[in-house]
Amino acid sequence: MSAEEAVSRPTLIEKVPQLEEKPNVAATSGVKSFLSGGFGGICLVAAGHPLDLIKVRLQTSNAYTGIVDCFKKTLARDGIRGLYRGMSTPLIGVTPIFATCFWGYDMGKKLQIWALGLDPNAKLSMNQILFAGGFSAIPATLLMTPTERIKCLLQIQGEAGGVQKYKGPIDAAVGIFKEGGMRSLFRGTGATLLRDIPGSVAYFGAYEYAKAALSDNSNPDTLSPVAVLVAGGLAGMANWAVAIPPDVLKSRLQTAPEGTYKGVMDVFTHLMRTEGPSALFRGLGPAMLRAFPANAACFLGVEASLKVMNSAW
């Protein structure tokens, strides 16, 4: 998922250095899920923004031959600071976005427990975990879409000698609103859902599967920090393996001038006609390179913050 990606998402592990895992249900309070999700999102942005910028530029421009070429040209033109262009927007938005994702995941679990009359202390099945993962993307999209719209526009500014239209995220938000109103700020909502619902299903499924595989068979209720990092990194890669085609469509739609496309299907039709199916996978390399360290940092941040909160109350 973007502020991406897509933006990313929880599990409930209680202690570090041996991260003690509670039953696979929505046992964590909504407040803790919200706060830990926000902290995890900050960790993700800090670790992964430069590669996210490379991904967006590859998706929206034909001026680069690949990851290395884009990286070199960005450095030559803008220096190290250029790799962090547009970072303020996801940093500002990431706390409520990821907090909402984690809260939504928790609510997805609780909804099933209530609807199916399950024992609150029973473990949920993998299908139920996948449902909760997909559900988490729905409330988060309301915050994700305008944030990603602003971030993507800031990331592509100055390419090929173009002018820098916006001074920063606030200026961009005001400018977008003046040009097209609230509808323009939320351009790409459908594309964001198209990316994040299946992406979140893959994300949580991969994380829970990896978590179970990496746990100690003699003591399955514990996970080491290294296991959390590995499981989180693999989950991020699984997410982008599914989410990259709709992410390309979203990036094209959100960065195009007003009136260029009627919607995500129009972007898809134009892309197939002019560039072919391979264009749907542009940016996959940097997305995968970013996915492992960024999501590993995210999950470790979530679990560390949960540990602090659990020891406090």
Protein Blocks (a to p, Z undefined) as FASTA:
>chain_A
ZZihjdcdddddfbdfbdcdddfbdfbcfklmmmmmmmmmmmmmmmmmmmmmmmmmmmmp
ckbgbjklmmmmmmmmnommlmmgoklmmmmmmmmmmmmmmmmmmmmmmmmmmmnopafk
bccdfklmmmmmmmmmmmmmmmmmmmmmmmmmmmmgoiahiacfbfbfklmmmmmmmmno
jmlmmgoklmmmmmmmmmmmmmmmmmmmmmmmmpcfklmmbccfklmmmmmmmmmmmmmm
mmmmmmmmmmmmmmpcehkagbjklmmmmmmmmnojmlmmgoklmmmmmmmmmmmmmmmm
mmmmmmmmmmmZZ
